[in-house]
Amino acid sequence: MKSFFRRYRVFLVGACILLALGVLNRELGVSVVQKTAMQLKEMLLVIPPIFILLGLLDEWVPKQTMVAYMGEGSGLKGILLAFFIGSAAAGPLYGAFPVAAVFMKKGVKFTNVLIFLGAWSTTKIPMFLFESTALGLPFALTRLAIDIPGIILIAYALKALLSKKEIETIYANAQKISSIDGDRKVSQRF
């Protein structure tokens, strides 16, 4: 029982705060519960398809293929592929992190993983289409012209700022997260 409370302490504290908020201000409490339910529903609609696609990526695409196209020696090809995959992706940013973990497991270069995350968050194709129609094509193209070099610059700056050991630790943690063996170890701890 103690491990249950330790594991879910943040959730339980949040639930207690929400309950107190509902008692003090019923209208605000109801609003918070409705918004929380809406976010949970959205998450439940987005996460399962992402995990299905991740499972397919993990099983169907060999590690050698990922290394060849997005690994250490991939060069411009890896950068362009990272941008394309990130820009074509659908869903909120929290869906990109499991994909990045599988990329790391498959041997994708660290800067390409960062470029993928940056592209997912800023250069999505639907967002570009919306901006083109709502704000005009010059605005959308200007934003892309600033974002694309910015993403590349940030990816290489982060790689330069992190030590090789820190990057290896990130890859090791991604390996634990994305492997079945790692899931068994995590579930055994709790």
C-alpha positions as CSV (number, residue, x, y, z in Angstrom):
1,M,0.0,0.0,0.0
2,K,2.9,2.4,0.8
3,S,4.4,1.8,-2.6
4,F,1.0,2.7,-4.2
5,F,0.9,6.0,-2.4
6,R,4.6,6.7,-3.3
7,R,4.0,5.9,-7.0
8,Y,0.8,8.0,-7.3
9,R,1.6,10.7,-4.8
10,V,1.6,13.5,-7.4
11,F,-1.8,12.4,-8.8
12,L,-3.3,12.0,-5.3
13,V,-2.1,15.4,-4.2
14,G,-3.5,16.9,-7.4
15,A,-6.8,15.1,-6.8
16,C,-6.9,16.4,-3.2
17,I,-6.3,20.0,-4.4
18,L,-9.0,19.6,-7.0
19,L,-11.4,18.3,-4.4
20,A,-10.6,21.2,-2.1
21,L,-11.0,23.6,-5.0
22,G,-14.4,22.1,-5.8
23,V,-15.5,22.5,-2.2
24,L,-14.3,26.2,-2.0
25,N,-15.5,27.2,-5.5
26,R,-17.9,24.7,-7.1
27,E,-18.1,26.5,-10.5
28,L,-14.3,26.5,-10.9
29,G,-14.0,22.9,-9.7
30,V,-16.6,21.7,-12.2
31,S,-14.8,23.7,-15.0
32,V,-11.4,22.1,-14.0
33,V,-12.9,18.6,-14.0
34,Q,-14.5,19.1,-17.4
35,K,-11.3,20.4,-18.9
36,T,-9.3,17.5,-17.4
37,A,-11.8,15.0,-18.8
38,M,-11.5,16.6,-22.2
39,Q,-7.7,16.4,-22.1
40,L,-7.8,12.8,-21.0
41,K,-10.2,11.9,-23.8
42,E,-7.9,13.6,-26.4
43,M,-4.9,11.8,-25.0
44,L,-6.7,8.4,-25.2
45,L,-7.6,9.1,-28.8
46,V,-4.0,10.1,-29.8
47,I,-1.8,7.8,-27.8
48,P,-3.0,4.3,-29.0
49,P,-2.5,5.0,-32.7
50,I,1.0,6.4,-32.0
51,F,1.9,3.3,-30.0
52,I,0.6,1.0,-32.8
53,L,2.7,2.9,-35.3
54,L,5.7,2.7,-33.0
55,G,5.3,-1.0,-32.6
56,L,5.2,-1.4,-36.4
57,L,8.2,0.9,-36.8
58,D,10.1,-1.1,-34.2
59,E,9.3,-4.5,-35.8
60,W,9.3,-3.7,-39.5
61,V,12.1,-1.3,-39.9
62,P,15.5,-2.9,-39.3
63,K,18.1,-1.1,-37.3
64,Q,20.5,-1.1,-40.2
65,T,18.0,0.8,-42.3
66,M,17.5,3.5,-39.7
67,V,21.3,3.8,-39.2
68,A,21.8,4.1,-43.0
69,Y,19.2,6.8,-43.5
70,M,19.3,8.7,-40.2
71,G,22.4,7.4,-38.3
72,E,25.9,9.0,-37.8
73,G,26.9,9.0,-41.5
74,S,23.5,10.1,-42.9
75,G,24.4,13.8,-43.4
76,L,21.9,15.9,-45.2
77,K,19.7,12.9,-46.0
78,G,19.2,12.2,-42.3
79,I,18.4,15.9,-41.6
80,L,15.8,16.0,-44.4
81,L,14.2,12.8,-43.3
82,A,14.0,13.9,-39.7
83,F,12.3,17.1,-40.9
84,F,9.9,15.2,-43.2
85,I,8.9,12.7,-40.5
86,G,8.5,15.4,-37.9
87,S,6.6,17.7,-40.2
88,A,4.2,15.0,-41.5
89,A,3.4,13.7,-38.0
90,A,0.1,14.3,-36.5
91,G,-0.8,14.8,-32.8
92,P,0.4,16.8,-29.9
93,L,4.1,17.1,-28.9
94,Y,3.9,14.5,-26.1
95,G,3.4,11.9,-28.9
96,A,6.8,12.7,-30.3
97,F,8.8,11.5,-27.3
98,P,8.0,7.8,-27.6
99,V,8.9,8.0,-31.3
100,A,12.2,9.7,-30.4
101,A,12.9,6.9,-27.9
102,V,12.3,4.3,-30.7
103,F,14.5,6.3,-33.0
104,M,17.3,6.3,-30.4
105,K,16.8,2.5,-30.0
106,K,17.3,2.1,-33.7
107,G,20.5,4.1,-33.8
108,V,19.4,7.4,-35.1
109,K,21.9,10.2,-34.7
110,F,21.3,12.5,-31.7
111,T,21.0,15.7,-33.8
112,N,18.5,14.0,-36.1
113,V,16.4,13.0,-33.1
114,L,16.5,16.7,-31.9
115,I,15.7,17.9,-35.4
116,F,12.7,15.5,-35.5
117,L,11.4,16.8,-32.2
118,G,11.8,20.4,-33.4
119,A,10.1,19.7,-36.7
120,W,7.2,17.9,-34.9
121,S,6.7,20.9,-32.6
122,T,7.0,23.7,-35.2
123,T,6.9,22.8,-38.9
124,K,3.9,20.6,-39.2
125,I,2.3,20.6,-42.6
126,P,-1.3,21.1,-41.3
127,M,-0.1,24.1,-39.3
128,F,1.7,25.5,-42.4
129,L,-1.5,25.1,-44.5
130,F,-3.6,26.9,-41.8
131,E,-1.1,29.7,-41.5
132,S,-1.1,30.1,-45.3
133,T,-4.8,30.5,-45.5
134,A,-5.3,32.5,-42.3
135,L,-2.2,34.7,-42.2
136,G,-1.0,34.6,-45.7
137,L,1.6,32.7,-47.6
138,P,4.4,35.3,-47.0
139,F,3.9,34.9,-43.3
140,A,4.0,31.1,-43.4
141,L,7.1,31.0,-45.6
142,T,8.9,33.6,-43.4
143,R,8.1,31.5,-40.3
144,L,9.5,28.4,-42.0
145,A,12.5,30.2,-43.2
146,I,13.3,31.2,-39.6
147,D,12.3,27.9,-37.9
148,I,14.2,25.5,-40.1
149,P,17.6,26.9,-39.6
150,G,16.7,27.6,-36.0
151,I,15.9,23.9,-35.4
152,I,19.1,22.8,-37.0
153,L,21.1,25.4,-35.0
154,I,19.5,24.4,-31.7
155,A,20.0,20.6,-32.4
156,Y,23.8,21.1,-33.1
157,A,24.1,23.5,-30.2
158,L,22.6,21.0,-27.8
159,K,24.8,18.3,-29.0
160,A,27.8,20.5,-28.5
161,L,26.7,21.5,-25.0
162,L,26.1,17.9,-23.8
163,S,29.0,15.6,-23.1
164,K,29.3,12.3,-24.8
165,K,28.5,10.6,-21.5
166,E,25.3,12.6,-21.1
167,I,24.2,11.6,-24.6
168,E,25.0,8.0,-23.9
169,T,22.9,8.2,-20.7
170,I,20.0,9.6,-22.8
171,Y,20.3,6.8,-25.3
172,A,20.5,4.2,-22.4
173,N,17.3,5.6,-20.8
174,A,15.6,5.6,-24.2
175,Q,16.6,1.9,-24.6
176,K,15.0,1.1,-21.2
177,I,11.8,2.9,-22.0
178,S,11.3,1.5,-25.5
179,S,12.2,-2.2,-24.8
180,I,10.0,-4.9,-23.5
181,D,12.8,-6.0,-21.3
182,G,13.0,-2.4,-19.8
183,D,9.2,-2.5,-19.2
184,R,9.6,-5.7,-17.3
185,K,12.4,-4.2,-15.1
186,V,10.2,-1.1,-14.5
187,S,7.2,-3.1,-13.5
188,Q,9.3,-5.3,-11.2
189,R,10.5,-2.2,-9.4
190,F,7.0,-1.2,-8.5
